[in-house]
C-alpha cells in the first residue's frame, strides 16, 4: 500500500499545531493547502493572533527543504512608520524594500535549476494598500503568466511568474471587505476563524512533502481538473446539483460565471491527493461536500457580493439551497445581510 504523503502532511501539521497550543480545525489547514495547489496567490484574513502567520510558516516549512532561502517572511505594511516624523518617506522606503525582496525571490524561482523547488513569499499584516499593489494588480496580470508591475516598480519588460512560486498575504481584520474581480482571478481569500488568546507560536516542522511531488500534485488547468474529478463524481448521484442551483441563481450577477465555475472545479480536483484520497475527509461524499462548501464560499459568492448584500430575496434563495449541507457558505451569505 502506497503512503499518501499529502494526507500525511496535513495530519502531521494539524498535530504540530495542537502540540504548540494552536486550536485550528484540520479543515482550515486542508483548505490552505488546497488553495496553494489551486492558485498562485492567497490571502489569509482574520483577527489578530488567530494563527495566520503560524499556518503559513508551518505549511511552508513542510514544503521547502531550504526554508531559509526559499521562504521569505516580509513585513507587509510599515505600521511602525505611523508614529514617525516622516511617515511618507518611511512608507515609500518600506514599499521599495518589499518590492525588491519580492522581485528577487520571483527571479530566483524562475531559474531553470530551481524548477522543481517551492518558493514562497509571505507579506505579513498587509493593509488595503498592499492588497491592491501586491495582490489585485498582480492577480490580474497573472492571467498571462507574467508580471509587468509589482509594488512600486514598473518593469521594462514582462517577466514570467513560474508555477513553483507562491505569494501569500496575512491581514488582520475581523471581516474581509475588499473583494474585486481582479483579485479573485488568481487569488484565494481565506477567512480564518475567531481569534484565540495566544501569541503567534513557532510551529515545529512535521512531515516533509517532497517539493517535486507537491508541484506535480497541483492542478491549474480546466481539462486536467475535469479529468481528475470525473471518476469521483460519476460514483455519486447528482453530486453537483447544489452547485448548479447556485450557478443558476447567481448567473445574472457574475460577469464571467463560466470562469468561476472552472475555478470551482480546479479547487475540487485539488481537494483529492494524487493517490485519490480526500484531503478534507476520507469519505468521498464528505470530502466533496466540504470542498464544495469551501469553493462556493471562497470562489462563487464573493464575485456576487454586492448583489448578495443588497438583495434580500437573493440571500434567502441562496440560504435555501445551501443550508442543509454547506454551513460555511450559509454563514457567509447570512452575514452579508447583517448591518454593521
C-alpha positions in Angstrom: 0.0 0.0 0.0 1.4 3.4 -1.1 1.8 6.1 1.5 -0.2 9.2 0.8 2.2 11.9 1.6 -0.2 14.8 1.0 -2.7 13.4 3.5 0.1 12.6 5.9 1.4 16.2 5.7 -1.9 17.7 6.7 -2.4 15.3 9.6 1.1 16.0 10.8 0.7 19.7 10.6 -2.6 19.6 12.5 -0.8 17.6 15.2 2.0 20.1 15.3 -0.4 22.9 15.7 -2.2 21.2 18.6 1.2 20.5 20.3 2.0 24.2 20.0 -1.2 25.3 21.6 -2.9 26.4 18.3 -6.6 25.4 18.2 -7.1 25.2 14.4 -9.5 22.9 12.7 -7.9 20.4 10.3 -10.4 21.6 7.6 -8.7 25.1 7.8 -5.3 23.6 7.3 -6.5 21.4 4.4 -8.2 24.4 2.8 -5.0 26.5 2.9 -3.1 23.6 1.3 -5.7 23.1 -1.4 -5.7 26.8 -2.1 -2.0 26.8 -2.6 -2.4 23.9 -5.1 -5.1 25.7 -6.9 -3.9 29.3 -7.3 -0.5 31.2 -7.1 -1.8 33.9 -4.7 -3.5 33.6 -1.3 -4.7 36.0 1.4 -5.4 34.7 4.9 -7.6 37.2 6.7 -8.8 37.1 10.3 -8.5 38.6 13.7 -5.0 39.3 15.2 -3.5 36.2 16.9 -5.7 33.8 15.0 -2.7 31.6 13.9 -2.4 33.1 10.3 1.4 33.5 10.3 1.8 30.2 12.1 -0.2 28.5 9.4 1.9 30.0 6.7 5.2 29.1 8.4 4.1 25.6 9.3 3.0 24.6 5.8 5.8 26.5 4.1 8.5 24.7 6.2 6.8 21.4 5.3 7.0 22.1 1.6 10.5 23.6 1.2 13.7 21.9 2.2 15.6 25.2 2.1 13.2 27.4 4.0 15.9 29.9 4.9 16.5 30.7 1.2 13.2 29.8 -0.5 10.7 31.1 2.1 10.7 34.9 2.7 8.5 36.3 5.6 8.3 40.1 4.9 6.6 42.7 6.9 3.7 43.7 4.7 2.8 47.2 5.9 5.0 49.7 7.8 2.7 50.1 10.7 5.7 51.3 12.7 6.0 54.3 10.4 2.7 55.8 11.6 4.4 57.3 14.7 7.5 58.6 12.9 8.3 62.1 11.9 8.4 61.4 8.2 5.6 58.9 7.5 5.6 59.3 3.7 9.3 58.7 3.3 9.4 55.7 5.6 6.4 54.2 3.9 8.0 54.7 0.5 11.3 53.2 1.6 9.5 50.2 3.1 7.5 49.7 -0.1 10.7 49.8 -2.2 12.4 47.3 0.1 9.4 44.9 0.0 9.2 45.1 -3.8 12.9 44.4 -4.3 12.6 41.4 -1.9 9.6 40.0 -3.9 11.2 40.6 -7.2 14.4 38.8 -6.0 12.6 35.6 -5.0 10.4 35.6 -8.1 13.6 35.9 -10.2 15.2 33.0 -8.3 12.1 30.8 -8.6 12.0 31.2 -12.4 15.6 29.9 -12.9 15.6 26.6 -14.7 17.7 24.9 -12.0 15.0 25.7 -9.4 12.1 24.5 -11.4 11.3 21.6 -9.0 11.7 23.6 -5.8 9.0 25.6 -4.0 9.4 29.3 -3.4 7.1 31.3 -1.0 6.9 35.0 -0.2 4.6 36.0 2.6 3.7 39.6 3.3 2.7 39.7 7.0 0.0 42.1 8.2 -0.8 43.9 5.0 -3.1 46.8 4.6 -5.5 47.5 1.8 -2.7 49.4 0.0 -0.5 46.2 -0.2 -3.7 44.2 -1.1 -4.0 46.3 -4.2 -0.4 46.6 -5.3 0.8 43.0 -4.5 -2.3 41.0 -5.0 -5.2 42.6 -7.0 -2.9 44.1 -9.6 -0.6 41.0 -9.8 -3.6 38.7 -9.9 -4.9 40.5 -13.0 -1.5 40.3 -14.7 -1.2 36.6 -14.0 -3.9 35.8 -16.5 -1.0 35.8 -19.0 1.5 34.1 -16.6 3.7 37.3 -16.5 4.0 40.4 -14.4 5.0 43.9 -15.6 4.3 45.8 -12.4 4.9 44.8 -8.8 4.6 47.1 -5.8 6.1 50.5 -6.8 8.1 49.1 -9.7 7.2 49.1 -13.4 9.5 46.6 -15.2 11.0 47.5 -18.6 9.7 44.2 -19.9 7.4 41.5 -18.5 8.9 38.5 -16.6 7.4 35.1 -16.2 5.8 34.0 -13.0 6.8 30.4 -12.6 4.5 27.7 -11.3 6.7 26.9 -8.3 6.1 30.4 -6.9 3.5 31.4 -4.3 2.7 34.8 -2.8 0.8 34.9 0.4 -0.5 37.8 2.5 -1.9 37.9 6.0 -4.3 40.5 7.0 -5.6 41.4 10.5 -9.3 42.1 10.1 -12.5 40.7 11.7 -14.2 40.8 8.3 -12.5 40.9 4.9 -14.3 43.5 2.7 -12.1 44.3 -0.3 -13.5 41.9 -2.9 -12.9 42.7 -6.5 -12.9 40.6 -9.7 -9.2 41.2 -10.4 -8.2 39.9 -7.0 -10.3 36.7 -7.4 -8.8 35.8 -10.8 -5.6 34.4 -9.3 -6.1 34.7 -5.5 -7.9 32.6 -2.9 -9.1 34.7 0.1 -9.3 32.6 3.2 -11.1 33.9 6.2 -9.8 32.4 9.5 -12.0 31.7 12.5 -12.1 33.8 15.6 -9.0 34.8 17.5 -7.5 32.8 20.3 -5.7 34.2 23.3 -2.2 33.2 22.4 0.8 34.8 20.6 1.9 33.5 17.2 3.8 30.4 18.1 6.7 28.7 16.3 5.4 25.6 14.7 7.6 22.5 14.8 8.3 21.1 11.4 6.3 17.9 10.8 6.3 15.5 7.9 8.0 16.9 4.8 6.4 16.6 1.4 8.8 16.3 -1.5 8.8 19.6 -3.3 8.5 18.0 -6.7 5.7 15.8 -5.6 3.8 18.9 -4.3 4.3 20.7 -7.6 3.2 17.7 -9.6 0.1 17.4 -7.5 -1.1 21.0 -8.3 -3.8 21.1 -10.9 -4.3 24.5 -12.5 -6.0 23.8 -15.9 -9.6 23.2 -16.6 -9.1 20.0 -18.6 -6.8 18.4 -16.0 -9.3 19.3 -13.3 -12.3 17.7 -15.0 -10.2 14.5 -15.7 -9.2 14.3 -12.1 -12.7 14.9 -10.6 -14.7 12.9 -13.1 -14.0 9.4 -11.5 -15.1 10.8 -8.1 -18.3 12.4 -9.4 -19.5 9.5 -11.5 -19.8 7.3 -8.4 -22.4 9.7 -6.8 -25.9 10.6 -7.7 -26.3 14.3 -8.7 -23.0 15.3 -6.9 -23.0 18.9 -8.2 -26.8 19.6 -8.0 -26.4 22.3 -5.3 -23.5 23.9 -7.3 -25.7 24.1 -10.4 -28.5 25.6 -8.3 -26.1 28.3 -7.0 -24.8 28.9 -10.5 -28.3 29.4 -11.9 -29.2 31.7 -9.0 -26.1 33.9 -9.5 -26.0 33.8 -13.3 -27.0 37.4 -13.9 -24.8 38.8 -11.1 -21.4 37.4 -12.1 -19.8 38.7 -15.3 -17.6 35.6 -16.0 -19.6 32.8 -14.4 -18.1 30.0 -16.5 -14.6 31.0 -15.5 -15.7 31.0 -11.9 -17.2 27.5 -12.3 -13.9 26.3 -13.8 -12.1 27.7 -10.7 -14.5 25.7 -8.5 -13.7 22.5 -10.4 -10.0 23.2 -10.2 -10.4 23.6 -6.4 -12.4 20.4 -6.2 -9.8 18.5 -8.2 -7.1 19.7 -5.9 -9.1 18.5 -2.9 -8.1 15.0 -3.7 -4.5 13.8 -3.4 -2.5 12.4 -6.3 -3.4 8.9 -4.9 -7.1 9.8 -5.0 -7.7 10.3 -1.3 -9.8 13.1 0.1 -7.7 15.9 1.8 -10.7 17.1 3.9 -12.2 13.7 4.8 -11.6 10.1 4.0 -15.2 9.6 2.9 -15.6 10.7 -0.8 -19.1 12.1 -0.1 -17.9 14.1 2.9 -14.8 15.3 1.2 -16.8 16.5 -1.8 -19.3 18.3 0.5 -16.6 20.1 2.5 -14.7 21.0 -0.7 -17.8 22.3 -2.4 -18.7 24.4 0.7 -15.2 25.9 0.7 -15.2 26.6 -3.1 -18.7 28.2 -3.1 -17.7 30.4 -0.1 -14.3 31.5 -1.5 -14.9 31.5 -5.3 -18.5 32.0 -6.2 -20.2 34.1 -3.5 -17.5 36.8 -3.3 -18.0 37.5 -7.0 -21.6 38.5 -6.4 -21.0 40.2 -3.0 -22.8 43.5 -3.9 -25.9 41.7 -5.1 -26.0 39.4 -2.1 -25.7 42.3 0.3 -28.4 44.4 -1.4 -31.0 41.8 -2.4 -32.7 40.0 0.5 -34.6 37.7 -1.9 -31.2 36.6 -3.4 -29.8 35.9 0.1 -32.9 33.9 1.0 -32.7 31.8 -2.1 -29.1 31.0 -1.6 -29.6 30.1 2.1 -32.4 27.8 1.0 -30.1 26.0 -1.4 -27.1 25.9 0.9 -28.4 25.5 4.5 -28.7 21.7 4.6 -25.1 20.7 3.6 -22.9 23.8 3.4 -22.5 25.6 6.7 -19.7 27.9 5.7 -21.5 29.1 2.6 -24.6 29.6 4.6 -22.8 31.6 7.2 -21.1 33.8 4.6 -24.4 34.5 2.9 -26.3 35.2 6.2 -23.6 37.5 7.4 -23.9 39.8 4.4 -27.4 40.7 5.5 -26.3 41.9 8.9 -26.0 45.7 9.1 -22.8 46.7 11.0 
